[in-house]
């Protein structure tokens, strides 16, 4: 079923890469040298932000996993996972993270006890091979989380999985539901006359806008990110925006998580996925709201909550360590303002002024002046 | 103490004129028997045993005889017991016989400065008096001094009004057991009492006494006629403590004046050099010069003011520390043997039938171990807080009720497992079982087995001085996984080899134990409390004069010098324990790592085989190589700990 996604030549390259890594390890062992696995260091400290490039770029930091008593278990699991990947390629199949976790139950003592363990090993392998130009999809690993939901003036063109027939999916025709972004989006094509894409943090706000067909009123596409957007969601929005040439506006809670994690990851990617940020982010996204200033401008003080310790820590971390925020003075000011106010406001705080205030007043007013959006 | 109390009493009687008369010390104690430890039936019985055993041990040691002491307790009615203490000591000359047992404050120990168990010579005669008061029965004494002479027998009471013995019957024994014996003494007292089991019981006391007297052999026959033996572990008597003269810095002004007034026919110079240790002619002259006293003047005739300035001059002069040959410490090796035997060995045998005596290593130990089983258990049995619980399961319940004393005082070698039946009659060669037991490394004595989970060590501090009195601190520490791990450690306190059973919290030994940083030695410790762990800590203070907090002789006073020595010894034991525990942990880690490696080699080999299509032979070779590589890294990862151990 994976047909059409990965080319035969890619498959060959993938197998070669795996065999190459394994051979290096085997050679080391034969010479009684401790074998090593080298992978990029996936952390904020190892990314650089360049405004022109538009995403977190992976730097030269590398993590070496040398075989030792302390690493022997992970080492064994990594090799077994690579072997699994090779099997998937040769049998033209794929495995979700959950699948791989269950596959590991056949590995005897090297099996994973919890899925986060297997996810981490998978991310390591992915990053390791990313250095050789082999993607996760090439390795036949797919995420099992869904990539957000979409509603609005958009037609997505997909293919029937069995017949290969072209299918046009009209995102206006999901009634009270919405279109779910698949975990693999590279093959999708789009048709739309919408003027912009609105990426919304919470499912609650998405529901409100969708149930009132706000997309019709504003001629836009609504995307519910459901927290930090998944890779598929980021990639979907990126491809849609670039192929259709329309802007992307983010609409999140006004708190360090909404700004520092959700919006930042949507726009420039994350430290953890540093090796793939190039493709899995939306550099032209801008921030519609809620801005800290909005709390004052829209009289939301009554509907705020105090910042807790973790919120504050997040904000300070962003100011201190996050290359994205360090690149934009307006963002630093916004975060500092938030810290000074010591409050946070959720998107739905706007309901303070009436349930439809957000559609009737807030969004229209904001959209009149998109230049004022934060970068 | 006796003298002081008497004076007080006379003072308070003064106002009622006409009835003023001297009170015999025995009369006073007859009315105030709690002062001597006869405050309740159970304690009275124990006190009688204690006094008898202390006397026996002191007598044997002074005569350089390896002590064998037998305690027989017979129950006559519900609350009437006959307590007999029998030893192989030198016997007592006929002229002293009646006075020793029948006159209070008669003894050889009060007027000298020498390390001994008893101090006042009050104990055993008080027991006789107590028996006589509660039952009206006289005490029975048998004593024999030479093999070829007949043993003397004596029935005696105390005339409390006169503080004098009253002999009811006298005789000689020419037949039976006593005819065969070389020497020895037996005292039997019929008294009201209660036989208690548990931490303040007779057996617990005997186990403690055995712990501090490994050169002695103890047998206890309890009211159920069960025999408990605590075998001799050391074949040598402790070094004999020499009698010394008081050190000038340990004498109070009143005593000084008294001594001086008594120094008939002596000049000041003679008095100073004769009455005290470490005072020579030169020093005495120096002191006289300072005090403006002529060295040649007659000592008793000196004006009181001069006596005082002489005293002050003496205190202000730097004088060499007193000689320490008046002390007889237990010795590190003996402490280790004792702790090992009572806390580790006895219990190991419960577990493994005739198991080898780990650490002893010698074949003889193994052989002895088999024979020793029953005896060792008897020891463990007595030592357990619930004591003798084998025969009576409810004893465990009893333990909970004893809430009066702080739990720190508990004599506790608690074992989690139930004790199996024991055969007390079996002979044991404990002596050879513990011979050559301790290992000596870098000046540290210990025995240890990470595998079996025990570690025993001991520290004897060099002698030191408080207020002119020489003393020496010894601490033994036994860690054994078979002891209770979730209870406070057990602190066994001893002064001149006598167990201190009460007032643990008031004792300097407990205070010093609590003040040690046990957390950094690998035990848990709440603030201001003893640490928690499977540990028995034995603390011994040897001194010519042990400073008790009260006349009850139950807790050692908090002198800075004593606390400091205690802390140093306890902390050294703690550091050694820490190293042992770290070594033990490391070995457990090692074992874990080894199995860890084995576990994950196979999947690595398998993954390589799958992807690289290796043959079984190649895979096998790979596994071997992987093992070599990992063993190498394992050694490296162990290295930092090794460095940590040596610090």
Interface residues (C-beta under 8 A of the other chain):
Chain A: X18 X19 X22 X23 X25 X26 X29 X30 X32 X33 X34 X35 X67 X68 X69 X70 X72 X73 X75 X76 X77 X79 X80 X82 X83 X86 X87 X107 X108 X109 X110
Chain B: X593 X596 X597 X599 X600 X601 X602 X603 X604 X606 X607 X608 X610 X611 X612 X614 X621 X622 X625 X626 X628 X629 X630 X632 X633 X634 X637
